[in-house]
Amino acid sequence: MQLEIVSPEKTIFSGEAKSVHLPGSEGYFQVLNNHAPIVSTLKKGEILIDGVENDLESDVLDFSTGRASLEIKSGVVEMKKNKLIILVD
């Protein structure tokens, strides 16, 4: 799936991902390739991204766990036509 993570300051990530674990306001959930359309709010927690290149140069994403991770305060996520857009704070 195409993944885009955007903060008010910049685009944090744009590329392909196999799966994304998100801290939804009602609990963690996972989005996979060809997931049904969804819009959800996010709470403080960690976004985990599987299936991305771990040699990306990023000052925000952490690759120390074998997958990309990002701590967020809050956000909104939308999945539509196999594109996942995450707006984070």
N, CA, C and O atoms as a GROMACS GRO file, in nm:
protein
  356
    1MET      N    1   0.085  -0.118   0.000
    1MET     CA    2   0.000   0.000   0.000
    1MET      C    3   0.089   0.124   0.000
    1MET      O    4   0.203   0.119   0.045
    2GLN      N    5   0.037   0.231  -0.050
    2GLN     CA    6   0.107   0.359  -0.046
    2GLN      C    7   0.080   0.424   0.090
    2GLN      O    8  -0.035   0.433   0.133
    3LEU      N    9   0.186   0.468   0.157
    3LEU     CA   10   0.176   0.528   0.289
    3LEU      C   11   0.235   0.668   0.286
    3LEU      O   12   0.342   0.690   0.231
    4GLU      N   13   0.162   0.761   0.346
    4GLU     CA   14   0.211   0.897   0.359
    4GLU      C   15   0.185   0.942   0.503
    4GLU      O   16   0.072   0.936   0.550
    5ILE      N   17   0.290   0.986   0.571
    5ILE     CA   18   0.279   1.039   0.707
    5ILE      C   19   0.320   1.185   0.702
    5ILE      O   20   0.430   1.219   0.659
    6VAL      N   21   0.227   1.272   0.746
    6VAL     CA   22   0.248   1.416   0.735
    6VAL      C   23   0.229   1.482   0.871
    6VAL      O   24   0.132   1.454   0.942
    7SER      N   25   0.321   1.572   0.906
    7SER     CA   26   0.308   1.654   1.026
    7SER      C   27   0.286   1.798   0.981
    7SER      O   28   0.300   1.828   0.862
    8PRO      N   29   0.253   1.889   1.072
    8PRO     CA   30   0.236   2.029   1.032
    8PRO      C   31   0.364   2.089   0.972
    8PRO      O   32   0.356   2.183   0.893
    9GLU      N   33   0.479   2.036   1.009
    9GLU     CA   34   0.606   2.091   0.962
    9GLU      C   35   0.653   2.034   0.829
    9GLU      O   36   0.710   2.107   0.748
   10LYS      N   37   0.627   1.901   0.805
   10LYS     CA   38   0.684   1.838   0.686
   10LYS      C   39   0.621   1.701   0.661
   10LYS      O   40   0.545   1.650   0.743
   11THR      N   41   0.653   1.645   0.546
   11THR     CA   42   0.618   1.507   0.517
   11THR      C   43   0.724   1.418   0.582
   11THR      O   44   0.842   1.429   0.550
   12ILE      N   45   0.681   1.332   0.672
   12ILE     CA   46   0.773   1.246   0.746
   12ILE      C   47   0.810   1.123   0.664
   12ILE      O   48   0.926   1.082   0.664
   13PHE      N   49   0.712   1.066   0.595
   13PHE     CA   50   0.738   0.946   0.515
   13PHE      C   51   0.641   0.943   0.398
   13PHE      O   52   0.524   0.979   0.411
   14SER      N   53   0.692   0.898   0.284
   14SER     CA   54   0.608   0.875   0.167
   14SER      C   55   0.669   0.757   0.092
   14SER      O   56   0.782   0.765   0.044
   15GLY      N   57   0.594   0.647   0.081
   15GLY     CA   58   0.646   0.529   0.014
   15GLY      C   59   0.556   0.409   0.036
   15GLY      O   60   0.444   0.422   0.084
   16GLU      N   61   0.608   0.292   0.002
   16GLU     CA   62   0.533   0.167   0.015
   16GLU      C   63   0.553   0.106   0.154
   16GLU      O   64   0.660   0.118   0.213
   17ALA      N   65   0.448   0.041   0.205
   17ALA     CA   66   0.454  -0.031   0.332
   17ALA      C   67   0.366  -0.156   0.322
   17ALA      O   68   0.269  -0.158   0.246
   18LYS      N   69   0.401  -0.260   0.398
   18LYS     CA   70   0.322  -0.383   0.398
   18LYS      C   71   0.210  -0.378   0.501
   18LYS      O   72   0.098  -0.423   0.473
   19SER      N   73   0.239  -0.324   0.620
   19SER     CA   74   0.136  -0.312   0.723
   19SER      C   75   0.172  -0.197   0.816
   19SER      O   76   0.288  -0.160   0.831
   20VAL      N   77   0.068  -0.142   0.879
   20VAL     CA   78   0.087  -0.030   0.972
   20VAL      C   79  -0.001  -0.056   1.095
   20VAL      O   80  -0.121  -0.082   1.082
   21HIS      N   81   0.061  -0.048   1.214
   21HIS     CA   82  -0.011  -0.061   1.341
   21HIS      C   83  -0.029   0.080   1.397
   21HIS      O   84   0.067   0.157   1.406
   22LEU      N   85  -0.152   0.113   1.433
   22LEU     CA   86  -0.185   0.251   1.472
   22LEU      C   87  -0.252   0.256   1.609
   22LEU      O   88  -0.330   0.167   1.644
   23PRO      N   89  -0.223   0.362   1.688
   23PRO     CA   90  -0.287   0.379   1.819
   23PRO      C   91  -0.422   0.452   1.805
   23PRO      O   92  -0.430   0.572   1.828
   24GLY      N   93  -0.525   0.379   1.768
   24GLY     CA   94  -0.657   0.439   1.752
   24GLY      C   95  -0.714   0.487   1.885
   24GLY      O   96  -0.674   0.439   1.991
   25SER      N   97  -0.806   0.578   1.878
   25SER     CA   98  -0.865   0.633   2.001
   25SER      C   99  -0.940   0.526   2.081
   25SER      O  100  -0.961   0.542   2.201
   26GLU      N  101  -0.981   0.417   2.016
   26GLU     CA  102  -1.049   0.306   2.084
   26GLU      C  103  -0.958   0.185   2.102
   26GLU      O  104  -1.004   0.079   2.144
   27GLY      N  105  -0.829   0.199   2.070
   27GLY     CA  106  -0.733   0.089   2.082
   27GLY      C  107  -0.652   0.072   1.956
   27GLY      O  108  -0.686   0.125   1.851
   28TYR      N  109  -0.543  -0.003   1.968
   28TYR     CA  110  -0.455  -0.026   1.853
   28TYR      C  111  -0.527  -0.106   1.746
   28TYR      O  112  -0.609  -0.193   1.776
   29PHE      N  113  -0.496  -0.076   1.618
   29PHE     CA  114  -0.547  -0.155   1.507
   29PHE      C  115  -0.443  -0.159   1.397
   29PHE      O  116  -0.350  -0.078   1.395
   30GLN      N  117  -0.459  -0.254   1.307
   30GLN     CA  118  -0.364  -0.274   1.199
   30GLN      C  119  -0.432  -0.252   1.065
   30GLN      O  120  -0.548  -0.288   1.046
   31VAL      N  121  -0.358  -0.191   0.972
   31VAL     CA  122  -0.405  -0.171   0.836
   31VAL      C  123  -0.311  -0.247   0.744
   31VAL      O  124  -0.189  -0.230   0.751
   32LEU      N  125  -0.368  -0.330   0.657
   32LEU     CA  126  -0.291  -0.410   0.561
   32LEU      C  127  -0.323  -0.364   0.420
   32LEU      O  128  -0.413  -0.283   0.398
   33ASN      N  129  -0.249  -0.418   0.324
   33ASN     CA  130  -0.272  -0.390   0.184
   33ASN      C  131  -0.418  -0.418   0.147
   33ASN      O  132  -0.474  -0.520   0.189
   34ASN      N  133  -0.479  -0.330   0.069
   34ASN     CA  134  -0.618  -0.342   0.021
   34ASN      C  135  -0.721  -0.342   0.134
   34ASN      O  136  -0.827  -0.402   0.121
   35HIS      N  137  -0.691  -0.275   0.244
   35HIS     CA  138  -0.783  -0.262   0.356
   35HIS      C  139  -0.907  -0.184   0.311
   35HIS      O  140  -0.899  -0.100   0.220
   36ALA      N  141  -1.020  -0.211   0.372
   36ALA     CA  142  -1.143  -0.136   0.344
   36ALA      C  143  -1.124   0.011   0.380
   36ALA      O  144  -1.044   0.042   0.468
   37PRO      N  145  -1.195   0.101   0.313
   37PRO     CA  146  -1.184   0.243   0.347
   37PRO      C  147  -1.216   0.267   0.495
   37PRO      O  148  -1.307   0.207   0.551
   38ILE      N  149  -1.138   0.357   0.557
   38ILE     CA  150  -1.156   0.387   0.699
   38ILE      C  151  -1.105   0.527   0.727
   38ILE      O  152  -1.011   0.575   0.664
   39VAL      N  153  -1.170   0.592   0.824
   39VAL     CA  154  -1.122   0.719   0.880
   39VAL      C  155  -1.128   0.702   1.031
   39VAL      O  156  -1.229   0.656   1.084
   40SER      N  157  -1.018   0.738   1.100
   40SER     CA  158  -1.014   0.722   1.245
   40SER      C  159  -0.927   0.828   1.308
   40SER      O  160  -0.835   0.882   1.245
   41THR      N  161  -0.956   0.858   1.433
   41THR     CA  162  -0.868   0.947   1.511
   41THR      C  163  -0.764   0.861   1.581
   41THR      O  164  -0.786   0.744   1.609
   42LEU      N  165  -0.650   0.922   1.608
   42LEU     CA  166  -0.541   0.854   1.676
   42LEU      C  167  -0.511   0.922   1.807
   42LEU      O  168  -0.527   1.044   1.820
   43LYS      N  169  -0.467   0.843   1.905
   43LYS     CA  170  -0.428   0.899   2.034
   43LYS      C  171  -0.276   0.887   2.050
   43LYS      O  172  -0.208   0.834   1.962
   44LYS      N  173  -0.226   0.936   2.161
   44LYS     CA  174  -0.084   0.928   2.189
   44LYS      C  175  -0.040   0.782   2.188
   44LYS      O  176  -0.103   0.697   2.249
   45GLY      N  177   0.070   0.756   2.118
   45GLY     CA  178   0.121   0.620   2.111
   45GLY      C  179   0.225   0.606   2.002
   45GLY      O  180   0.284   0.705   1.958
   46GLU      N  181   0.245   0.483   1.960
   46GLU     CA  182   0.350   0.452   1.862
   46GLU      C  183   0.289   0.394   1.735
   46GLU      O  184   0.207   0.302   1.741
   47ILE      N  185   0.329   0.448   1.621
   47ILE     CA  186   0.295   0.392   1.491
   47ILE      C  187   0.407   0.296   1.454
   47ILE      O  188   0.524   0.334   1.458
   48LEU      N  189   0.373   0.172   1.417
   48LEU     CA  190   0.470   0.073   1.374
   48LEU      C  191   0.446   0.040   1.228
   48LEU      O  192   0.334   0.011   1.189
   49ILE      N  193   0.552   0.045   1.148
   49ILE     CA  194   0.540   0.026   1.004
   49ILE      C  195   0.628  -0.090   0.961
   49ILE      O  196   0.749  -0.089   0.985
   50ASP      N  197   0.568  -0.190   0.898
   50ASP     CA  198   0.642  -0.306   0.847
   50ASP      C  199   0.654  -0.296   0.695
   50ASP      O  200   0.565  -0.244   0.627
   51GLY      N  201   0.766  -0.346   0.645
   51GLY     CA  202   0.783  -0.355   0.500
   51GLY      C  203   0.837  -0.230   0.435
   51GLY      O  204   0.814  -0.209   0.316
   52VAL      N  205   0.908  -0.147   0.509
   52VAL     CA  206   0.973  -0.030   0.449
   52VAL      C  207   1.124  -0.051   0.452
   52VAL      O  208   1.175  -0.128   0.533
   53GLU      N  209   1.193   0.017   0.365
   53GLU     CA  210   1.339   0.008   0.360
   53GLU      C  211   1.397   0.064   0.489
   53GLU      O  212   1.364   0.176   0.528
   54ASN      N  213   1.484  -0.011   0.555
   54ASN     CA  214   1.541   0.037   0.680
   54ASN      C  215   1.667   0.122   0.660
   54ASN      O  216   1.732   0.160   0.758
   55ASP      N  217   1.701   0.151   0.535
   55ASP     CA  218   1.816   0.237   0.510
   55ASP      C  219   1.773   0.380   0.474
   55ASP      O  220   1.852   0.461   0.426
   56LEU      N  221   1.646   0.409   0.499
   56LEU     CA  222   1.597   0.545   0.475
   56LEU      C  223   1.666   0.642   0.570
   56LEU      O  224   1.688   0.610   0.686
   57GLU      N  225   1.700   0.758   0.520
   57GLU     CA  226   1.754   0.861   0.607
   57GLU      C  227   1.638   0.940   0.664
   57GLU      O  228   1.568   1.011   0.591
   58SER      N  229   1.617   0.927   0.793
   58SER     CA  230   1.506   0.995   0.857
   58SER      C  231   1.549   1.041   0.995
   58SER      O  232   1.610   0.966   1.071
   59ASP      N  233   1.516   1.165   1.026
   59ASP     CA  234   1.546   1.216   1.159
   59ASP      C  235   1.429   1.194   1.255
   59ASP      O  236   1.436   1.234   1.371
   60VAL      N  237   1.322   1.131   1.207
   60VAL     CA  238   1.203   1.111   1.288
   60VAL      C  239   1.172   0.962   1.309
   60VAL      O  240   1.138   0.922   1.420
   61LEU      N  241   1.182   0.881   1.204
   61LEU     CA  242   1.152   0.739   1.214
   61LEU      C  243   1.265   0.665   1.284
   61LEU      O  244   1.383   0.694   1.261
   62ASP      N  245   1.229   0.569   1.368
   62ASP     CA  246   1.326   0.487   1.442
   62ASP      C  247   1.322   0.345   1.385
   62ASP      O  248   1.215   0.285   1.379
   63PHE      N  249   1.438   0.293   1.344
   63PHE     CA  250   1.445   0.159   1.286
   63PHE      C  251   1.511   0.058   1.379
   63PHE      O  252   1.544  -0.052   1.336
   64SER      N  253   1.532   0.093   1.506
   64SER     CA  254   1.607   0.007   1.599
   64SER      C  255   1.535  -0.124   1.634
   64SER      O  256   1.599  -0.218   1.680
   65THR      N  257   1.406  -0.133   1.613
   65THR     CA  258   1.330  -0.254   1.648
   65THR      C  259   1.313  -0.349   1.530
   65THR      O  260   1.245  -0.451   1.544
   66GLY      N  261   1.372  -0.319   1.415
   66GLY     CA  262   1.355  -0.402   1.297
   66GLY      C  263   1.238  -0.360   1.211
   66GLY      O  264   1.213  -0.418   1.106
   67ARG      N  265   1.168  -0.260   1.255
   67ARG     CA  266   1.058  -0.201   1.178
   67ARG      C  267   1.064  -0.052   1.205
   67ARG      O  268   1.125  -0.008   1.302
   68ALA      N  269   1.001   0.026   1.121
   68ALA     CA  270   0.999   0.171   1.143
   68ALA      C  271   0.897   0.203   1.251
   68ALA      O  272   0.788   0.146   1.254
   69SER      N  273   0.932   0.295   1.339
   69SER     CA  274   0.837   0.336   1.443
   69SER      C  275   0.842   0.488   1.458
   69SER      O  276   0.942   0.552   1.429
   70LEU      N  277   0.730   0.542   1.505
   70LEU     CA  278   0.716   0.685   1.522
   70LEU      C  279   0.624   0.711   1.639
   70LEU      O  280   0.512   0.660   1.643
   71GLU      N  281   0.670   0.789   1.736
   71GLU     CA  282   0.587   0.830   1.851
   71GLU      C  283   0.504   0.952   1.810
   71GLU      O  284   0.556   1.046   1.751
   72ILE      N  285   0.374   0.948   1.842
   72ILE     CA  286   0.287   1.061   1.810
   72ILE      C  287   0.208   1.104   1.934
   72ILE      O  288   0.193   1.028   2.029
   73LYS      N  289   0.159   1.228   1.930
   73LYS     CA  290   0.073   1.280   2.037
   73LYS      C  291  -0.073   1.258   2.003
   73LYS      O  292  -0.154   1.226   2.090
   74SER      N  293  -0.107   1.277   1.876
   74SER     CA  294  -0.244   1.258   1.828
   74SER      C  295  -0.240   1.259   1.675
   74SER      O  296  -0.136   1.284   1.615
   75GLY      N  297  -0.355   1.232   1.614
   75GLY     CA  298  -0.360   1.235   1.470
   75GLY      C  299  -0.491   1.186   1.413
   75GLY      O  300  -0.586   1.157   1.485
   76VAL      N  301  -0.492   1.179   1.280
   76VAL     CA  302  -0.607   1.130   1.204
   76VAL      C  303  -0.552   1.043   1.092
   76VAL      O  304  -0.447   1.073   1.036
   77VAL      N  305  -0.623   0.935   1.061
   77VAL     CA  306  -0.579   0.845   0.955
   77VAL      C  307  -0.695   0.821   0.858
   77VAL      O  308  -0.811   0.813   0.898
   78GLU      N  309  -0.661   0.810   0.729
   78GLU     CA  310  -0.760   0.778   0.627
   78GLU      C  311  -0.700   0.674   0.533
   78GLU      O  312  -0.588   0.690   0.484
   79MET      N  313  -0.775   0.566   0.509
   79MET     CA  314  -0.737   0.464   0.411
   79MET      C  315  -0.840   0.468   0.301
   79MET      O  316  -0.960   0.454   0.327
   80LYS      N  317  -0.794   0.487   0.177
   80LYS     CA  318  -0.886   0.494   0.064
   80LYS      C  319  -0.809   0.456  -0.062
   80LYS      O  320  -0.703   0.512  -0.089
   81LYS      N  321  -0.862   0.363  -0.140
   81LYS     CA  322  -0.802   0.318  -0.266
   81LYS      C  323  -0.657   0.276  -0.247
   81LYS      O  324  -0.570   0.314  -0.326
   82ASN      N  325  -0.631   0.199  -0.144
   82ASN     CA  326  -0.501   0.143  -0.110
   82ASN      C  327  -0.395   0.250  -0.082
   82ASN      O  328  -0.275   0.225  -0.100
   83LYS      N  329  -0.438   0.367  -0.037
   83LYS     CA  330  -0.346   0.473   0.005
   83LYS      C  331  -0.382   0.510   0.148
   83LYS      O  332  -0.496   0.546   0.177
   84LEU      N  333  -0.284   0.501   0.237
   84LEU     CA  334  -0.302   0.534   0.378
   84LEU      C  335  -0.235   0.668   0.405
   84LEU      O  336  -0.114   0.684   0.387
   85ILE      N  337  -0.314   0.765   0.448
   85ILE     CA  338  -0.262   0.897   0.481
   85ILE      C  339  -0.279   0.917   0.631
   85ILE      O  340  -0.389   0.901   0.685
   86ILE      N  341  -0.168   0.951   0.699
   86ILE     CA  342  -0.171   0.973   0.843
   86ILE      C  343  -0.125   1.116   0.871
   86ILE      O  344  -0.014   1.155   0.835
   87LEU      N  345  -0.211   1.193   0.934
   87LEU     CA  346  -0.178   1.328   0.976
   87LEU      C  347  -0.147   1.322   1.125
   87LEU      O  348  -0.232   1.281   1.204
   88VAL      N  349  -0.025   1.362   1.163
   88VAL     CA  350   0.017   1.346   1.304
   88VAL      C  351   0.058   1.479   1.365
   88VAL      O  352   0.092   1.576   1.296
   89ASP      N  353   0.052   1.480   1.497
   89ASP     CA  354   0.094   1.596   1.574
   89ASP      C  355   0.202   1.553   1.670
   89ASP      O  356   0.254   1.635   1.746
   0.00000   0.00000   0.00000
